[in-house]
Amino acid sequence: MIVVTHETGFAREVADTVVFMAAGRIVEQGPPDAVLDRPRHERTRAFLSKVV
């Protein structure tokens, strides 16, 4: 199942894999704790700083 959300808490709880997309492209993907707690890409970090 694919779920699209900006609710990072919900994504963290239910996802096996998180995919962060920007401008129609995959920027980063991986386990929720890796992507949401330790993002590697600046675009992901910028988004998370605004929604968390």
mmJSON file of the N, C-alpha and C atoms, coordinates in Angstrom:
{"data_MODEL":{"atom_site":{
"group_PDB":["ATOM","ATOM","ATOM","ATOM","ATOM","ATOM","ATOM","ATOM","ATOM","ATOM","ATOM","ATOM","ATOM","ATOM","ATOM","ATOM","ATOM","ATOM","ATOM","ATOM","ATOM","ATOM","ATOM","ATOM","ATOM","ATOM","ATOM","ATOM","ATOM","ATOM","ATOM","ATOM","ATOM","ATOM","ATOM","ATOM","ATOM","ATOM","ATOM","ATOM","ATOM","ATOM","ATOM","ATOM","ATOM","ATOM","ATOM","ATOM","ATOM","ATOM","ATOM","ATOM","ATOM","ATOM","ATOM","ATOM","ATOM","ATOM","ATOM","ATOM","ATOM","ATOM","ATOM","ATOM","ATOM","ATOM","ATOM","ATOM","ATOM","ATOM","ATOM","ATOM","ATOM","ATOM","ATOM","ATOM","ATOM","ATOM","ATOM","ATOM","ATOM","ATOM","ATOM","ATOM","ATOM","ATOM","ATOM","ATOM","ATOM","ATOM","ATOM","ATOM","ATOM","ATOM","ATOM","ATOM","ATOM","ATOM","ATOM","ATOM","ATOM","ATOM","ATOM","ATOM","ATOM","ATOM","ATOM","ATOM","ATOM","ATOM","ATOM","ATOM","ATOM","ATOM","ATOM","ATOM","ATOM","ATOM","ATOM","ATOM","ATOM","ATOM","ATOM","ATOM","ATOM","ATOM","ATOM","ATOM","ATOM","ATOM","ATOM","ATOM","ATOM","ATOM","ATOM","ATOM","ATOM","ATOM","ATOM","ATOM","ATOM","ATOM","ATOM","ATOM","ATOM","ATOM","ATOM","ATOM","ATOM","ATOM","ATOM","ATOM","ATOM","ATOM","ATOM","ATOM"],
"id":[1,2,3,4,5,6,7,8,9,10,11,12,13,14,15,16,17,18,19,20,21,22,23,24,25,26,27,28,29,30,31,32,33,34,35,36,37,38,39,40,41,42,43,44,45,46,47,48,49,50,51,52,53,54,55,56,57,58,59,60,61,62,63,64,65,66,67,68,69,70,71,72,73,74,75,76,77,78,79,80,81,82,83,84,85,86,87,88,89,90,91,92,93,94,95,96,97,98,99,100,101,102,103,104,105,106,107,108,109,110,111,112,113,114,115,116,117,118,119,120,121,122,123,124,125,126,127,128,129,130,131,132,133,134,135,136,137,138,139,140,141,142,143,144,145,146,147,148,149,150,151,152,153,154,155,156],
"type_symbol":["N","C","C","N","C","C","N","C","C","N","C","C","N","C","C","N","C","C","N","C","C","N","C","C","N","C","C","N","C","C","N","C","C","N","C","C","N","C","C","N","C","C","N","C","C","N","C","C","N","C","C","N","C","C","N","C","C","N","C","C","N","C","C","N","C","C","N","C","C","N","C","C","N","C","C","N","C","C","N","C","C","N","C","C","N","C","C","N","C","C","N","C","C","N","C","C","N","C","C","N","C","C","N","C","C","N","C","C","N","C","C","N","C","C","N","C","C","N","C","C","N","C","C","N","C","C","N","C","C","N","C","C","N","C","C","N","C","C","N","C","C","N","C","C","N","C","C","N","C","C","N","C","C","N","C","C"],
"label_atom_id":["N","CA","C","N","CA","C","N","CA","C","N","CA","C","N","CA","C","N","CA","C","N","CA","C","N","CA","C","N","CA","C","N","CA","C","N","CA","C","N","CA","C","N","CA","C","N","CA","C","N","CA","C","N","CA","C","N","CA","C","N","CA","C","N","CA","C","N","CA","C","N","CA","C","N","CA","C","N","CA","C","N","CA","C","N","CA","C","N","CA","C","N","CA","C","N","CA","C","N","CA","C","N","CA","C","N","CA","C","N","CA","C","N","CA","C","N","CA","C","N","CA","C","N","CA","C","N","CA","C","N","CA","C","N","CA","C","N","CA","C","N","CA","C","N","CA","C","N","CA","C","N","CA","C","N","CA","C","N","CA","C","N","CA","C","N","CA","C","N","CA","C","N","CA","C","N","CA","C","N","CA","C"],
"label_alt_id":[null,null,null,null,null,null,null,null,null,null,null,null,null,null,null,null,null,null,null,null,null,null,null,null,null,null,null,null,null,null,null,null,null,null,null,null,null,null,null,null,null,null,null,null,null,null,null,null,null,null,null,null,null,null,null,null,null,null,null,null,null,null,null,null,null,null,null,null,null,null,null,null,null,null,null,null,null,null,null,null,null,null,null,null,null,null,null,null,null,null,null,null,null,null,null,null,null,null,null,null,null,null,null,null,null,null,null,null,null,null,null,null,null,null,null,null,null,null,null,null,null,null,null,null,null,null,null,null,null,null,null,null,null,null,null,null,null,null,null,null,null,null,null,null,null,null,null,null,null,null,null,null,null,null,null,null],
"label_comp_id":["MET","MET","MET","ILE","ILE","ILE","VAL","VAL","VAL","VAL","VAL","VAL","THR","THR","THR","HIS","HIS","HIS","GLU","GLU","GLU","THR","THR","THR","GLY","GLY","GLY","PHE","PHE","PHE","ALA","ALA","ALA","ARG","ARG","ARG","GLU","GLU","GLU","VAL","VAL","VAL","ALA","ALA","ALA","ASP","ASP","ASP","THR","THR","THR","VAL","VAL","VAL","VAL","VAL","VAL","PHE","PHE","PHE","MET","MET","MET","ALA","ALA","ALA","ALA","ALA","ALA","GLY","GLY","GLY","ARG","ARG","ARG","ILE","ILE","ILE","VAL","VAL","VAL","GLU","GLU","GLU","GLN","GLN","GLN","GLY","GLY","GLY","PRO","PRO","PRO","PRO","PRO","PRO","ASP","ASP","ASP","ALA","ALA","ALA","VAL","VAL","VAL","LEU","LEU","LEU","ASP","ASP","ASP","ARG","ARG","ARG","PRO","PRO","PRO","ARG","ARG","ARG","HIS","HIS","HIS","GLU","GLU","GLU","ARG","ARG","ARG","THR","THR","THR","ARG","ARG","ARG","ALA","ALA","ALA","PHE","PHE","PHE","LEU","LEU","LEU","SER","SER","SER","LYS","LYS","LYS","VAL","VAL","VAL","VAL","VAL","VAL"],
"label_asym_id":["A","A","A","A","A","A","A","A","A","A","A","A","A","A","A","A","A","A","A","A","A","A","A","A","A","A","A","A","A","A","A","A","A","A","A","A","A","A","A","A","A","A","A","A","A","A","A","A","A","A","A","A","A","A","A","A","A","A","A","A","A","A","A","A","A","A","A","A","A","A","A","A","A","A","A","A","A","A","A","A","A","A","A","A","A","A","A","A","A","A","A","A","A","A","A","A","A","A","A","A","A","A","A","A","A","A","A","A","A","A","A","A","A","A","A","A","A","A","A","A","A","A","A","A","A","A","A","A","A","A","A","A","A","A","A","A","A","A","A","A","A","A","A","A","A","A","A","A","A","A","A","A","A","A","A","A"],
"label_entity_id":["1","1","1","1","1","1","1","1","1","1","1","1","1","1","1","1","1","1","1","1","1","1","1","1","1","1","1","1","1","1","1","1","1","1","1","1","1","1","1","1","1","1","1","1","1","1","1","1","1","1","1","1","1","1","1","1","1","1","1","1","1","1","1","1","1","1","1","1","1","1","1","1","1","1","1","1","1","1","1","1","1","1","1","1","1","1","1","1","1","1","1","1","1","1","1","1","1","1","1","1","1","1","1","1","1","1","1","1","1","1","1","1","1","1","1","1","1","1","1","1","1","1","1","1","1","1","1","1","1","1","1","1","1","1","1","1","1","1","1","1","1","1","1","1","1","1","1","1","1","1","1","1","1","1","1","1"],
"label_seq_id":[1,1,1,2,2,2,3,3,3,4,4,4,5,5,5,6,6,6,7,7,7,8,8,8,9,9,9,10,10,10,11,11,11,12,12,12,13,13,13,14,14,14,15,15,15,16,16,16,17,17,17,18,18,18,19,19,19,20,20,20,21,21,21,22,22,22,23,23,23,24,24,24,25,25,25,26,26,26,27,27,27,28,28,28,29,29,29,30,30,30,31,31,31,32,32,32,33,33,33,34,34,34,35,35,35,36,36,36,37,37,37,38,38,38,39,39,39,40,40,40,41,41,41,42,42,42,43,43,43,44,44,44,45,45,45,46,46,46,47,47,47,48,48,48,49,49,49,50,50,50,51,51,51,52,52,52],
"pdbx_PDB_ins_code":[null,null,null,null,null,null,null,null,null,null,null,null,null,null,null,null,null,null,null,null,null,null,null,null,null,null,null,null,null,null,null,null,null,null,null,null,null,null,null,null,null,null,null,null,null,null,null,null,null,null,null,null,null,null,null,null,null,null,null,null,null,null,null,null,null,null,null,null,null,null,null,null,null,null,null,null,null,null,null,null,null,null,null,null,null,null,null,null,null,null,null,null,null,null,null,null,null,null,null,null,null,null,null,null,null,null,null,null,null,null,null,null,null,null,null,null,null,null,null,null,null,null,null,null,null,null,null,null,null,null,null,null,null,null,null,null,null,null,null,null,null,null,null,null,null,null,null,null,null,null,null,null,null,null,null,null],
"Cartn_x":[0.837,0.0,0.893,0.52,1.229,0.328,0.894,0.169,0.99,0.354,1.014,0.576,1.547,1.214,2.344,1.98,2.964,3.07,2.264,2.244,3.387,4.514,5.702,5.532,4.79,4.55,3.784,2.768,1.992,2.878,3.653,4.545,5.534,6.077,7.041,6.413,5.13,4.449,4.067,3.633,3.043,3.927,4.944,5.714,6.836,7.054,8.243,9.36,8.964,9.893,9.286,10.104,9.68,10.401,9.637,10.203,9.911,10.955,10.781,10.963,9.959,9.993,9.916,10.557,10.475,10.534,9.667,9.6,9.442,8.665,8.395,9.519,10.549,11.701,11.926,12.425,12.79,14.102,14.067,15.251,15.944,15.135,15.696,14.684,15.167,14.274,15.005,14.232,14.816,13.889,14.387,13.576,13.186,12.014,11.549,12.56,13.227,14.176,15.36,15.8,16.931,16.531,15.423,15.01,14.533,13.767,13.17,14.08,14.976,15.866,17.264,17.711,19.069,19.075,18.335,18.281,19.661,19.962,21.264,21.245,20.08,20.001,19.467,20.018,19.635,18.156,17.626,16.21,15.305,15.662,14.896,14.997,16.199,16.392,15.588,15.572,14.833,13.33,12.794,11.371,11.056,11.852,11.588,11.703,12.565,12.702,11.443,10.646,9.421,8.191,8.198,7.007,7.106,8.277,8.433,8.377],
"Cartn_y":[-1.161,0.0,1.238,2.223,3.496,4.546,5.298,6.376,7.649,8.696,9.984,10.893,11.456,12.298,13.27,14.367,15.288,15.096,14.198,13.911,12.958,13.52,12.696,11.742,12.125,11.228,9.985,10.19,9.074,8.192,8.806,8.044,7.225,7.801,7.108,5.859,5.963,4.852,3.715,4.029,2.999,2.529,3.295,2.971,1.969,1.122,0.274,1.032,1.82,2.621,3.994,5.034,6.404,6.863,7.481,8.048,9.535,10.355,11.806,12.239,12.957,13.413,14.931,15.492,16.926,17.119,17.952,18.242,16.969,16.004,14.78,13.765,14.0,13.093,12.572,11.345,10.783,11.412,12.055,12.695,11.745,11.025,10.16,9.082,7.888,6.813,5.878,5.261,4.331,4.108,3.448,3.229,4.572,4.626,5.891,6.569,5.802,6.442,7.047,6.442,6.99,8.275,8.227,9.389,10.541,10.236,11.298,11.799,10.949,11.358,11.731,11.117,11.353,11.539,12.532,12.711,13.072,12.53,12.775,13.988,14.32,15.378,16.681,17.775,19.096,19.383,18.968,19.225,18.531,17.323,16.6,17.313,17.717,18.435,19.725,20.453,21.724,21.479,20.462,20.142,19.765,18.881,18.401,19.523,20.485,21.596,22.457,22.395,23.201,22.454,21.131,20.378,19.668,19.518,18.784,19.747],
"Cartn_z":[0.0,0.0,0.0,-0.743,-0.767,-0.121,0.811,1.475,1.29,0.866,0.69,1.829,2.562,3.703,4.012,4.632,5.191,6.701,7.244,8.682,9.016,9.416,9.649,10.824,11.841,12.965,12.528,11.72,11.179,10.302,9.43,8.549,9.367,10.402,11.26,11.881,12.279,12.953,12.014,10.806,9.947,8.797,8.438,7.231,7.476,6.487,6.441,5.738,4.744,3.955,3.746,3.915,3.646,2.382,1.486,0.262,0.297,0.284,0.235,-1.204,-1.724,-3.112,-3.169,-4.174,-4.441,-5.954,-6.457,-7.892,-8.714,-8.184,-8.926,-8.946,-8.17,-8.134,-6.726,-6.637,-5.347,-4.905,-3.745,-3.183,-2.214,-1.435,-0.402,-0.059,0.228,0.652,1.595,2.478,3.426,4.592,5.635,6.831,7.46,8.093,8.667,9.59,10.457,11.379,10.643,9.574,8.813,8.082,7.38,6.576,7.456,8.505,9.313,10.435,10.934,12.032,11.565,10.484,9.987,8.47,7.966,6.515,5.954,4.791,4.164,3.236,2.703,1.697,2.29,1.852,2.349,2.103,0.965,0.655,1.681,2.076,3.092,4.427,4.802,6.071,6.097,4.998,4.935,5.123,4.466,4.609,6.049,6.619,7.978,9.017,8.776,9.734,9.767,8.709,8.649,9.143,9.104,9.464,10.805,11.34,12.607,13.763],
"occupancy":[1.0,1.0,1.0,1.0,1.0,1.0,1.0,1.0,1.0,1.0,1.0,1.0,1.0,1.0,1.0,1.0,1.0,1.0,1.0,1.0,1.0,1.0,1.0,1.0,1.0,1.0,1.0,1.0,1.0,1.0,1.0,1.0,1.0,1.0,1.0,1.0,1.0,1.0,1.0,1.0,1.0,1.0,1.0,1.0,1.0,1.0,1.0,1.0,1.0,1.0,1.0,1.0,1.0,1.0,1.0,1.0,1.0,1.0,1.0,1.0,1.0,1.0,1.0,1.0,1.0,1.0,1.0,1.0,1.0,1.0,1.0,1.0,1.0,1.0,1.0,1.0,1.0,1.0,1.0,1.0,1.0,1.0,1.0,1.0,1.0,1.0,1.0,1.0,1.0,1.0,1.0,1.0,1.0,1.0,1.0,1.0,1.0,1.0,1.0,1.0,1.0,1.0,1.0,1.0,1.0,1.0,1.0,1.0,1.0,1.0,1.0,1.0,1.0,1.0,1.0,1.0,1.0,1.0,1.0,1.0,1.0,1.0,1.0,1.0,1.0,1.0,1.0,1.0,1.0,1.0,1.0,1.0,1.0,1.0,1.0,1.0,1.0,1.0,1.0,1.0,1.0,1.0,1.0,1.0,1.0,1.0,1.0,1.0,1.0,1.0,1.0,1.0,1.0,1.0,1.0,1.0],
"B_iso_or_equiv":[0.0,0.0,0.0,0.0,0.0,0.0,0.0,0.0,0.0,0.0,0.0,0.0,0.0,0.0,0.0,0.0,0.0,0.0,0.0,0.0,0.0,0.0,0.0,0.0,0.0,0.0,0.0,0.0,0.0,0.0,0.0,0.0,0.0,0.0,0.0,0.0,0.0,0.0,0.0,0.0,0.0,0.0,0.0,0.0,0.0,0.0,0.0,0.0,0.0,0.0,0.0,0.0,0.0,0.0,0.0,0.0,0.0,0.0,0.0,0.0,0.0,0.0,0.0,0.0,0.0,0.0,0.0,0.0,0.0,0.0,0.0,0.0,0.0,0.0,0.0,0.0,0.0,0.0,0.0,0.0,0.0,0.0,0.0,0.0,0.0,0.0,0.0,0.0,0.0,0.0,0.0,0.0,0.0,0.0,0.0,0.0,0.0,0.0,0.0,0.0,0.0,0.0,0.0,0.0,0.0,0.0,0.0,0.0,0.0,0.0,0.0,0.0,0.0,0.0,0.0,0.0,0.0,0.0,0.0,0.0,0.0,0.0,0.0,0.0,0.0,0.0,0.0,0.0,0.0,0.0,0.0,0.0,0.0,0.0,0.0,0.0,0.0,0.0,0.0,0.0,0.0,0.0,0.0,0.0,0.0,0.0,0.0,0.0,0.0,0.0,0.0,0.0,0.0,0.0,0.0,0.0],
"pdbx_formal_charge":[null,null,null,null,null,null,null,null,null,null,null,null,null,null,null,null,null,null,null,null,null,null,null,null,null,null,null,null,null,null,null,null,null,null,null,null,null,null,null,null,null,null,null,null,null,null,null,null,null,null,null,null,null,null,null,null,null,null,null,null,null,null,null,null,null,null,null,null,null,null,null,null,null,null,null,null,null,null,null,null,null,null,null,null,null,null,null,null,null,null,null,null,null,null,null,null,null,null,null,null,null,null,null,null,null,null,null,null,null,null,null,null,null,null,null,null,null,null,null,null,null,null,null,null,null,null,null,null,null,null,null,null,null,null,null,null,null,null,null,null,null,null,null,null,null,null,null,null,null,null,null,null,null,null,null,null],
"auth_seq_id":[1,1,1,2,2,2,3,3,3,4,4,4,5,5,5,6,6,6,7,7,7,8,8,8,9,9,9,10,10,10,11,11,11,12,12,12,13,13,13,14,14,14,15,15,15,16,16,16,17,17,17,18,18,18,19,19,19,20,20,20,21,21,21,22,22,22,23,23,23,24,24,24,25,25,25,26,26,26,27,27,27,28,28,28,29,29,29,30,30,30,31,31,31,32,32,32,33,33,33,34,34,34,35,35,35,36,36,36,37,37,37,38,38,38,39,39,39,40,40,40,41,41,41,42,42,42,43,43,43,44,44,44,45,45,45,46,46,46,47,47,47,48,48,48,49,49,49,50,50,50,51,51,51,52,52,52],
"auth_comp_id":["MET","MET","MET","ILE","ILE","ILE","VAL","VAL","VAL","VAL","VAL","VAL","THR","THR","THR","HIS","HIS","HIS","GLU","GLU","GLU","THR","THR","THR","GLY","GLY","GLY","PHE","PHE","PHE","ALA","ALA","ALA","ARG","ARG","ARG","GLU","GLU","GLU","VAL","VAL","VAL","ALA","ALA","ALA","ASP","ASP","ASP","THR","THR","THR","VAL","VAL","VAL","VAL","VAL","VAL","PHE","PHE","PHE","MET","MET","MET","ALA","ALA","ALA","ALA","ALA","ALA","GLY","GLY","GLY","ARG","ARG","ARG","ILE","ILE","ILE","VAL","VAL","VAL","GLU","GLU","GLU","GLN","GLN","GLN","GLY","GLY","GLY","PRO","PRO","PRO","PRO","PRO","PRO","ASP","ASP","ASP","ALA","ALA","ALA","VAL","VAL","VAL","LEU","LEU","LEU","ASP","ASP","ASP","ARG","ARG","ARG","PRO","PRO","PRO","ARG","ARG","ARG","HIS","HIS","HIS","GLU","GLU","GLU","ARG","ARG","ARG","THR","THR","THR","ARG","ARG","ARG","ALA","ALA","ALA","PHE","PHE","PHE","LEU","LEU","LEU","SER","SER","SER","LYS","LYS","LYS","VAL","VAL","VAL","VAL","VAL","VAL"],
"auth_asym_id":["A","A","A","A","A","A","A","A","A","A","A","A","A","A","A","A","A","A","A","A","A","A","A","A","A","A","A","A","A","A","A","A","A","A","A","A","A","A","A","A","A","A","A","A","A","A","A","A","A","A","A","A","A","A","A","A","A","A","A","A","A","A","A","A","A","A","A","A","A","A","A","A","A","A","A","A","A","A","A","A","A","A","A","A","A","A","A","A","A","A","A","A","A","A","A","A","A","A","A","A","A","A","A","A","A","A","A","A","A","A","A","A","A","A","A","A","A","A","A","A","A","A","A","A","A","A","A","A","A","A","A","A","A","A","A","A","A","A","A","A","A","A","A","A","A","A","A","A","A","A","A","A","A","A","A","A"],
"auth_atom_id":["N","CA","C","N","CA","C","N","CA","C","N","CA","C","N","CA","C","N","CA","C","N","CA","C","N","CA","C","N","CA","C","N","CA","C","N","CA","C","N","CA","C","N","CA","C","N","CA","C","N","CA","C","N","CA","C","N","CA","C","N","CA","C","N","CA","C","N","CA","C","N","CA","C","N","CA","C","N","CA","C","N","CA","C","N","CA","C","N","CA","C","N","CA","C","N","CA","C","N","CA","C","N","CA","C","N","CA","C","N","CA","C","N","CA","C","N","CA","C","N","CA","C","N","CA","C","N","CA","C","N","CA","C","N","CA","C","N","CA","C","N","CA","C","N","CA","C","N","CA","C","N","CA","C","N","CA","C","N","CA","C","N","CA","C","N","CA","C","N","CA","C","N","CA","C","N","CA","C","N","CA","C"],
"pdbx_PDB_model_num":[1,1,1,1,1,1,1,1,1,1,1,1,1,1,1,1,1,1,1,1,1,1,1,1,1,1,1,1,1,1,1,1,1,1,1,1,1,1,1,1,1,1,1,1,1,1,1,1,1,1,1,1,1,1,1,1,1,1,1,1,1,1,1,1,1,1,1,1,1,1,1,1,1,1,1,1,1,1,1,1,1,1,1,1,1,1,1,1,1,1,1,1,1,1,1,1,1,1,1,1,1,1,1,1,1,1,1,1,1,1,1,1,1,1,1,1,1,1,1,1,1,1,1,1,1,1,1,1,1,1,1,1,1,1,1,1,1,1,1,1,1,1,1,1,1,1,1,1,1,1,1,1,1,1,1,1]
}}}
